[in-house]
Amino acid sequence: MHEIKEKMKNKHISILIDCLKTACAPTWKSAKWLLRLMIPISLIVTLLQYSGILEWIAGYLNPIFIHLGLPGESAVIFISGATAGTYAGVAAMASIQLTIRQASILGIMMALCHALPMECTVNSKTGSSFWKMGLIRIVAAFICAFLLNLFLPEMKNPALYLGADPNSSFTNVMVTWIFSQIKMIGLVFFIIYSLMVLQRVIDSYGWLHPLSRFLSPIMAVFGLPRQSAYMWLVGNVLGISYGAAVMLELQEKKLITMEDSNEVNYHLIMNHSMLEDTIVFATTGISATLIITSRIFFAILVVWSRKLLKALYHIFK
């Protein structure tokens, strides 16, 4: 019995060591790609802020964003996240002084609406409309921000800010920016490496399939087909790109229809990469609970609203 336990222990240690080793190369590759986006965007936002251009942009956008509880310059952050992705949005957000309340509203907007060109393209490959997916995410982001501004309590404590004092000299601004990027690089590597290790542990132990079978009854609550549990889990653990790869494989094997894949896409555009996105936004001080509940609520709302509209269409047709 002792020998069996020892063998099992050694096996688990071996698996963990292997996961730790094999996670290094993809972490370096992913981090390099992300930092090529994050660092220039952070620098641009810092220079725009120092030059006063950001304040000028804010003057034009403030009348819109004030209804969301946000300063006008936050539009630059939202656009960065919506086009380039979560990490780029967070890099821009850390370059502007925001309260936790403002960061929460802005962060959840980006959680619902980020990396649109890439992710909408992925959605289109699995049976959904590129433009419809993008439009839904943009509209949902602004509706969510409007509602959060109505109901969130006042939170004046500052969110993560890695920039210099607004009245600093240009030299001080750039020195502060360089040190902020060193911190950001370390944080990005740590988050990505941890997620890569976790992904390999899940794969090594084959946990995805048993977990998806366990979660299949919950799909009814989400308004999704029971057989979509595996796709839903992959999309939520590993993201839209991995989820799409699984969808395409299941479609080829005729285990799921194009219509079912489309149904899952309506959920995943609101609620995917829950672990990674939540960790990234939580580093700025945003409540993880608020991020998760907001995304799940809008995912359920989008899917069931679509079902209701389809039912009404057939009734009045």
Beta strands, then each sheet from edge to edge (+ up, - down):
end
